[in-house]
Amino acid sequence: MMDSTFADNDALKAYQKNPLHQAVANGTVRPNVAERLSFDYEI
């Protein structure tokens, strides 16, 4: 599980496009899981 908190929606968008995040997501997570679920919400 990964739980992240961002200052605002712009920070979340920047994180999602970050090359380091993309490298981990595409190189480590996606090849090693059968299913994945993600969701964003504001509090």
N, CA, C and O atoms as a Maestro MAE file, in Angstrom:
{
 s_m_m2io_version
 :::
 2.0.0
}

f_m_ct {
 s_m_title
 :::
 protein
 m_atom[172] {
  # First column is atom index #
  i_m_mmod_type
  r_m_x_coord
  r_m_y_coord
  r_m_z_coord
  i_m_residue_number
  s_m_chain_name
  s_m_pdb_residue_name
  s_m_pdb_atom_name
  i_m_atomic_number
  :::
  1 25 0.835 -1.170 0.000 1 A "MET " " N  " 7
  2 3 0.000 0.000 0.000 1 A "MET " " CA " 6
  3 2 0.879 1.231 0.000 1 A "MET " " C  " 6
  4 15 1.952 1.262 0.603 1 A "MET " " O  " 8
  5 25 0.401 2.228 -0.683 2 A "MET " " N  " 7
  6 3 1.073 3.524 -0.677 2 A "MET " " CA " 6
  7 2 0.035 4.577 -0.318 2 A "MET " " C  " 6
  8 15 -1.048 4.613 -0.902 2 A "MET " " O  " 8
  9 25 0.358 5.414 0.622 3 A "ASP " " N  " 7
  10 3 -0.530 6.487 1.058 3 A "ASP " " CA " 6
  11 2 0.256 7.784 0.949 3 A "ASP " " C  " 6
  12 15 1.304 7.932 1.578 3 A "ASP " " O  " 8
  13 25 -0.244 8.723 0.155 4 A "SER " " N  " 7
  14 3 0.474 9.980 -0.064 4 A "SER " " CA " 6
  15 2 -0.431 11.170 0.220 4 A "SER " " C  " 6
  16 15 -1.643 11.109 0.013 4 A "SER " " O  " 8
  17 25 0.163 12.235 0.688 5 A "THR " " N  " 7
  18 3 -0.548 13.484 0.920 5 A "THR " " CA " 6
  19 2 0.162 14.574 0.132 5 A "THR " " C  " 6
  20 15 1.388 14.683 0.164 5 A "THR " " O  " 8
  21 25 -0.622 15.377 -0.574 6 A "PHE " " N  " 7
  22 3 -0.074 16.457 -1.389 6 A "PHE " " CA " 6
  23 2 -0.691 17.780 -0.962 6 A "PHE " " C  " 6
  24 15 -1.828 17.822 -0.490 6 A "PHE " " O  " 8
  25 25 0.053 18.842 -1.128 7 A "ALA " " N  " 7
  26 3 -0.396 20.169 -0.712 7 A "ALA " " CA " 6
  27 2 -1.636 20.616 -1.478 7 A "ALA " " C  " 6
  28 15 -2.514 21.276 -0.923 7 A "ALA " " O  " 8
  29 25 -1.702 20.252 -2.755 8 A "ASP " " N  " 7
  30 3 -2.839 20.636 -3.578 8 A "ASP " " CA " 6
  31 2 -2.875 19.760 -4.832 8 A "ASP " " C  " 6
  32 15 -2.012 18.904 -5.030 8 A "ASP " " O  " 8
  33 25 -3.880 19.986 -5.672 9 A "ASN " " N  " 7
  34 3 -4.055 19.168 -6.863 9 A "ASN " " CA " 6
  35 2 -2.899 19.337 -7.849 9 A "ASN " " C  " 6
  36 15 -2.535 18.390 -8.546 9 A "ASN " " O  " 8
  37 25 -2.330 20.523 -7.910 10 A "ASP " " N  " 7
  38 3 -1.178 20.743 -8.789 10 A "ASP " " CA " 6
  39 2 0.018 19.897 -8.360 10 A "ASP " " C  " 6
  40 15 0.748 19.379 -9.204 10 A "ASP " " O  " 8
  41 25 0.218 19.758 -7.062 11 A "ALA " " N  " 7
  42 3 1.309 18.923 -6.555 11 A "ALA " " CA " 6
  43 2 1.076 17.461 -6.901 11 A "ALA " " C  " 6
  44 15 2.020 16.750 -7.248 11 A "ALA " " O  " 8
  45 25 -0.162 17.006 -6.812 12 A "LEU " " N  " 7
  46 3 -0.492 15.626 -7.199 12 A "LEU " " CA " 6
  47 2 -0.207 15.406 -8.674 12 A "LEU " " C  " 6
  48 15 0.402 14.401 -9.042 12 A "LEU " " O  " 8
  49 25 -0.633 16.317 -9.512 13 A "LYS " " N  " 7
  50 3 -0.398 16.186 -10.956 13 A "LYS " " CA " 6
  51 2 1.097 16.160 -11.270 13 A "LYS " " C  " 6
  52 15 1.543 15.385 -12.117 13 A "LYS " " O  " 8
  53 25 1.865 17.001 -10.592 14 A "ALA " " N  " 7
  54 3 3.315 17.019 -10.806 14 A "ALA " " CA " 6
  55 2 3.935 15.689 -10.392 14 A "ALA " " C  " 6
  56 15 4.819 15.182 -11.082 14 A "ALA " " O  " 8
  57 25 3.492 15.124 -9.289 15 A "TYR " " N  " 7
  58 3 4.004 13.837 -8.823 15 A "TYR " " CA " 6
  59 2 3.689 12.739 -9.828 15 A "TYR " " C  " 6
  60 15 4.547 11.911 -10.131 15 A "TYR " " O  " 8
  61 25 2.465 12.726 -10.347 16 A "GLN " " N  " 7
  62 3 2.057 11.680 -11.284 16 A "GLN " " CA " 6
  63 2 2.895 11.700 -12.557 16 A "GLN " " C  " 6
  64 15 3.109 10.654 -13.170 16 A "GLN " " O  " 8
  65 25 3.371 12.871 -12.961 17 A "LYS " " N  " 7
  66 3 4.172 13.003 -14.179 17 A "LYS " " CA " 6
  67 2 5.677 12.899 -13.911 17 A "LYS " " C  " 6
  68 15 6.474 12.863 -14.849 17 A "LYS " " O  " 8
  69 25 6.061 12.851 -12.646 18 A "ASN " " N  " 7
  70 3 7.479 12.832 -12.281 18 A "ASN " " CA " 6
  71 2 8.173 11.605 -12.868 18 A "ASN " " C  " 6
  72 15 7.677 10.490 -12.705 18 A "ASN " " O  " 8
  73 25 9.308 11.783 -13.545 19 A "PRO " " N  " 7
  74 3 10.013 10.653 -14.150 19 A "PRO " " CA " 6
  75 2 10.429 9.571 -13.153 19 A "PRO " " C  " 6
  76 15 10.421 8.389 -13.497 19 A "PRO " " O  " 8
  77 25 10.787 9.948 -11.942 20 A "LEU " " N  " 7
  78 3 11.153 8.935 -10.948 20 A "LEU " " CA " 6
  79 2 9.933 8.099 -10.544 20 A "LEU " " C  " 6
  80 15 10.038 6.882 -10.392 20 A "LEU " " O  " 8
  81 25 8.789 8.745 -10.373 21 A "HIS " " N  " 7
  82 3 7.557 8.021 -10.070 21 A "HIS " " CA " 6
  83 2 7.202 7.095 -11.228 21 A "HIS " " C  " 6
  84 15 6.865 5.931 -11.007 21 A "HIS " " O  " 8
  85 25 7.274 7.593 -12.445 22 A "GLN " " N  " 7
  86 3 6.956 6.787 -13.617 22 A "GLN " " CA " 6
  87 2 7.884 5.574 -13.734 22 A "GLN " " C  " 6
  88 15 7.444 4.485 -14.102 22 A "GLN " " O  " 8
  89 25 9.147 5.763 -13.425 23 A "ALA " " N  " 7
  90 3 10.113 4.664 -13.500 23 A "ALA " " CA " 6
  91 2 9.761 3.547 -12.517 23 A "ALA " " C  " 6
  92 15 9.819 2.369 -12.868 23 A "ALA " " O  " 8
  93 25 9.401 3.912 -11.301 24 A "VAL " " N  " 7
  94 3 9.028 2.899 -10.309 24 A "VAL " " CA " 6
  95 2 7.710 2.235 -10.697 24 A "VAL " " C  " 6
  96 15 7.584 1.012 -10.633 24 A "VAL " " O  " 8
  97 25 6.734 3.036 -11.098 25 A "ALA " " N  " 7
  98 3 5.430 2.486 -11.470 25 A "ALA " " CA " 6
  99 2 5.552 1.522 -12.642 25 A "ALA " " C  " 6
  100 15 4.995 0.425 -12.602 25 A "ALA " " O  " 8
  101 25 6.263 1.916 -13.668 26 A "ASN " " N  " 7
  102 3 6.360 1.091 -14.876 26 A "ASN " " CA " 6
  103 2 7.393 -0.012 -14.779 26 A "ASN " " C  " 6
  104 15 7.230 -1.067 -15.393 26 A "ASN " " O  " 8
  105 25 8.453 0.211 -14.019 27 A "GLY " " N  " 7
  106 3 9.529 -0.769 -13.961 27 A "GLY " " CA " 6
  107 2 9.436 -1.747 -12.814 27 A "GLY " " C  " 6
  108 15 9.999 -2.839 -12.890 27 A "GLY " " O  " 8
  109 25 8.741 -1.386 -11.756 28 A "THR " " N  " 7
  110 3 8.677 -2.249 -10.573 28 A "THR " " CA " 6
  111 2 7.256 -2.688 -10.244 28 A "THR " " C  " 6
  112 15 6.998 -3.881 -10.085 28 A "THR " " O  " 8
  113 25 6.349 -1.752 -10.143 29 A "VAL " " N  " 7
  114 3 4.995 -2.075 -9.673 29 A "VAL " " CA " 6
  115 2 4.208 -2.847 -10.731 29 A "VAL " " C  " 6
  116 15 3.822 -3.993 -10.502 29 A "VAL " " O  " 8
  117 25 3.972 -2.235 -11.873 30 A "ARG " " N  " 7
  118 3 3.093 -2.851 -12.881 30 A "ARG " " CA " 6
  119 2 3.539 -4.239 -13.329 30 A "ARG " " C  " 6
  120 15 2.681 -5.104 -13.505 30 A "ARG " " O  " 8
  121 25 4.832 -4.502 -13.524 31 A "PRO " " N  " 7
  122 3 5.228 -5.852 -13.941 31 A "PRO " " CA " 6
  123 2 5.045 -6.928 -12.859 31 A "PRO " " C  " 6
  124 15 5.095 -8.121 -13.157 31 A "PRO " " O  " 8
  125 25 4.834 -6.508 -11.610 32 A "ASN " " N  " 7
  126 3 4.802 -7.465 -10.507 32 A "ASN " " CA " 6
  127 2 3.450 -7.603 -9.810 32 A "ASN " " C  " 6
  128 15 3.355 -8.252 -8.769 32 A "ASN " " O  " 8
  129 25 2.429 -7.013 -10.362 33 A "VAL " " N  " 7
  130 3 1.108 -7.135 -9.759 33 A "VAL " " CA " 6
  131 2 0.092 -7.574 -10.812 33 A "VAL " " C  " 6
  132 15 0.184 -7.192 -11.979 33 A "VAL " " O  " 8
  133 25 -0.869 -8.376 -10.386 34 A "ALA " " N  " 7
  134 3 -1.931 -8.818 -11.293 34 A "ALA " " CA " 6
  135 2 -3.003 -7.745 -11.423 34 A "ALA " " C  " 6
  136 15 -3.566 -7.545 -12.499 34 A "ALA " " O  " 8
  137 25 -3.280 -7.062 -10.328 35 A "GLU " " N  " 7
  138 3 -4.275 -6.000 -10.316 35 A "GLU " " CA " 6
  139 2 -3.781 -4.865 -9.442 35 A "GLU " " C  " 6
  140 15 -2.979 -5.061 -8.528 35 A "GLU " " O  " 8
  141 25 -4.271 -3.685 -9.738 36 A "ARG " " N  " 7
  142 3 -3.923 -2.560 -8.893 36 A "ARG " " CA " 6
  143 2 -5.110 -1.623 -8.866 36 A "ARG " " C  " 6
  144 15 -5.877 -1.555 -9.826 36 A "ARG " " O  " 8
  145 25 -5.261 -0.909 -7.782 37 A "LEU " " N  " 7
  146 3 -6.354 0.029 -7.602 37 A "LEU " " CA " 6
  147 2 -5.780 1.317 -7.045 37 A "LEU " " C  " 6
  148 15 -4.971 1.304 -6.118 37 A "LEU " " O  " 8
  149 25 -6.201 2.412 -7.612 38 A "SER " " N  " 7
  150 3 -5.779 3.701 -7.065 38 A "SER " " CA " 6
  151 2 -6.971 4.645 -7.083 38 A "SER " " C  " 6
  152 15 -7.870 4.532 -7.915 38 A "SER " " O  " 8
  153 25 -6.949 5.567 -6.152 39 A "PHE " " N  " 7
  154 3 -7.984 6.589 -6.122 39 A "PHE " " CA " 6
  155 2 -7.446 7.827 -5.416 39 A "PHE " " C  " 6
  156 15 -6.559 7.752 -4.565 39 A "PHE " " O  " 8
  157 25 -8.004 8.951 -5.793 40 A "ASP " " N  " 7
  158 3 -7.629 10.233 -5.208 40 A "ASP " " CA " 6
  159 2 -8.860 10.821 -4.548 40 A "ASP " " C  " 6
  160 15 -9.977 10.660 -5.041 40 A "ASP " " O  " 8
  161 25 -8.657 11.496 -3.443 41 A "TYR " " N  " 7
  162 3 -9.772 12.159 -2.770 41 A "TYR " " CA " 6
  163 2 -9.259 13.376 -2.022 41 A "TYR " " C  " 6
  164 15 -8.088 13.444 -1.649 41 A "TYR " " O  " 8
  165 25 -10.132 14.317 -1.812 42 A "GLU " " N  " 7
  166 3 -9.783 15.528 -1.074 42 A "GLU " " CA " 6
  167 2 -10.444 15.492 0.291 42 A "GLU " " C  " 6
  168 15 -11.581 15.040 0.432 42 A "GLU " " O  " 8
  169 25 -9.716 15.977 1.302 43 A "ILE " " N  " 7
  170 3 -10.296 16.072 2.641 43 A "ILE " " CA " 6
  171 2 -10.271 17.501 3.097 43 A "ILE " " C  " 6
  172 15 -10.716 17.804 4.204 43 A "ILE " " O  " 8
  :::
 }
 m_bond[171] {
  # First column is bond index #
  i_m_from
  i_m_to
  i_m_order
  :::
  1 1 2 1
  2 2 3 1
  3 3 4 2
  4 3 5 1
  5 5 6 1
  6 6 7 1
  7 7 8 2
  8 7 9 1
  9 9 10 1
  10 10 11 1
  11 11 12 2
  12 11 13 1
  13 13 14 1
  14 14 15 1
  15 15 16 2
  16 15 17 1
  17 17 18 1
  18 18 19 1
  19 19 20 2
  20 19 21 1
  21 21 22 1
  22 22 23 1
  23 23 24 2
  24 23 25 1
  25 25 26 1
  26 26 27 1
  27 27 28 2
  28 27 29 1
  29 29 30 1
  30 30 31 1
  31 31 32 2
  32 31 33 1
  33 33 34 1
  34 34 35 1
  35 35 36 2
  36 35 37 1
  37 37 38 1
  38 38 39 1
  39 39 40 2
  40 39 41 1
  41 41 42 1
  42 42 43 1
  43 43 44 2
  44 43 45 1
  45 45 46 1
  46 46 47 1
  47 47 48 2
  48 47 49 1
  49 49 50 1
  50 50 51 1
  51 51 52 2
  52 51 53 1
  53 53 54 1
  54 54 55 1
  55 55 56 2
  56 55 57 1
  57 57 58 1
  58 58 59 1
  59 59 60 2
  60 59 61 1
  61 61 62 1
  62 62 63 1
  63 63 64 2
  64 63 65 1
  65 65 66 1
  66 66 67 1
  67 67 68 2
  68 67 69 1
  69 69 70 1
  70 70 71 1
  71 71 72 2
  72 71 73 1
  73 73 74 1
  74 74 75 1
  75 75 76 2
  76 75 77 1
  77 77 78 1
  78 78 79 1
  79 79 80 2
  80 79 81 1
  81 81 82 1
  82 82 83 1
  83 83 84 2
  84 83 85 1
  85 85 86 1
  86 86 87 1
  87 87 88 2
  88 87 89 1
  89 89 90 1
  90 90 91 1
  91 91 92 2
  92 91 93 1
  93 93 94 1
  94 94 95 1
  95 95 96 2
  96 95 97 1
  97 97 98 1
  98 98 99 1
  99 99 100 2
  100 99 101 1
  101 101 102 1
  102 102 103 1
  103 103 104 2
  104 103 105 1
  105 105 106 1
  106 106 107 1
  107 107 108 2
  108 107 109 1
  109 109 110 1
  110 110 111 1
  111 111 112 2
  112 111 113 1
  113 113 114 1
  114 114 115 1
  115 115 116 2
  116 115 117 1
  117 117 118 1
  118 118 119 1
  119 119 120 2
  120 119 121 1
  121 121 122 1
  122 122 123 1
  123 123 124 2
  124 123 125 1
  125 125 126 1
  126 126 127 1
  127 127 128 2
  128 127 129 1
  129 129 130 1
  130 130 131 1
  131 131 132 2
  132 131 133 1
  133 133 134 1
  134 134 135 1
  135 135 136 2
  136 135 137 1
  137 137 138 1
  138 138 139 1
  139 139 140 2
  140 139 141 1
  141 141 142 1
  142 142 143 1
  143 143 144 2
  144 143 145 1
  145 145 146 1
  146 146 147 1
  147 147 148 2
  148 147 149 1
  149 149 150 1
  150 150 151 1
  151 151 152 2
  152 151 153 1
  153 153 154 1
  154 154 155 1
  155 155 156 2
  156 155 157 1
  157 157 158 1
  158 158 159 1
  159 159 160 2
  160 159 161 1
  161 161 162 1
  162 162 163 1
  163 163 164 2
  164 163 165 1
  165 165 166 1
  166 166 167 1
  167 167 168 2
  168 167 169 1
  169 169 170 1
  170 170 171 1
  171 171 172 2
  :::
 }
}
